[in-house]
Amino acid sequence: MNIHLLNTKIAQKGIKKQHLASELGITPNSMSNKLKGLTKFDIDEVSKLVNVLGLSTGEIAAIFFDEQRDSNLESGSRYAQ
């Protein structure tokens, strides 16, 4: 997952992280942890993010299916998120 790109899209849309947390049904602290890559979004949260941010198919792929990070996971990199 490309956390940096997700944070960039949130900033570009001008949506406050507290509002996003409310839309996802999670606490602001939980949202902060997810946007730092400390915890992962579940599938329902991803679906809500896509809708709230109005992400295109290309943006969804770039944020949630980042091939470089996926290949790091397969190679056993402990730093991949």
C-alpha positions in Angstrom: 0.0 0.0 0.0 1.3 3.4 -0.9 0.6 5.5 2.3 2.4 8.5 0.9 0.1 8.7 -2.2 -3.0 8.1 0.0 -2.0 11.0 2.2 -1.3 13.2 -0.8 -4.8 12.4 -2.3 -6.4 13.3 1.1 -4.6 16.6 1.2 -5.5 17.4 -2.5 -9.1 16.8 -1.8 -9.0 19.0 1.3 -10.6 16.5 3.5 -9.8 16.6 7.2 -8.5 13.3 8.7 -11.0 13.6 11.5 -13.8 13.7 8.9 -12.4 10.7 7.2 -12.2 8.8 10.5 -15.9 9.6 11.1 -16.8 8.4 7.5 -14.9 5.2 8.1 -16.5 4.7 11.6 -13.1 4.7 13.4 -11.5 6.9 15.9 -9.2 9.8 14.9 -6.3 8.0 16.6 -7.0 4.8 14.7 -7.1 6.8 11.4 -3.8 8.4 12.3 -2.2 5.0 12.9 -3.5 3.7 9.5 -2.3 6.8 7.7 1.2 6.3 9.2 1.2 2.7 8.1 1.2 1.3 11.6 -2.1 -0.6 11.1 -3.9 -1.7 8.0 -7.2 -0.7 6.5 -9.8 -3.5 6.3 -11.8 -4.1 3.1 -14.8 -2.1 4.3 -12.6 0.9 5.2 -10.9 0.8 1.8 -14.3 0.8 0.1 -15.4 3.8 2.1 -12.1 5.6 1.4 -12.5 5.0 -2.3 -16.0 6.5 -2.2 -15.2 9.5 0.1 -12.1 10.4 -1.9 -13.7 9.7 -5.3 -10.6 7.7 -6.4 -10.3 6.6 -10.0 -9.4 3.1 -11.0 -5.8 4.1 -11.6 -5.6 5.8 -8.2 -7.0 2.8 -6.5 -4.4 0.6 -8.2 -1.5 3.0 -7.4 -2.5 3.3 -3.7 -3.7 -0.1 -2.8 -1.9 -2.4 -5.3 1.5 -0.9 -5.5 3.6 -3.5 -7.3 6.9 -2.4 -5.9 5.8 -2.8 -2.3 4.1 -6.1 -3.2 7.3 -7.5 -4.6 9.2 -6.4 -1.5 6.7 -8.4 0.6 7.3 -11.5 -1.6 11.1 -11.1 -1.3 10.7 -11.1 2.5 11.6 -7.4 3.1 10.7 -6.6 6.7 10.3 -2.9 5.8 7.6 -3.4 3.2 4.1 -2.1 4.3 
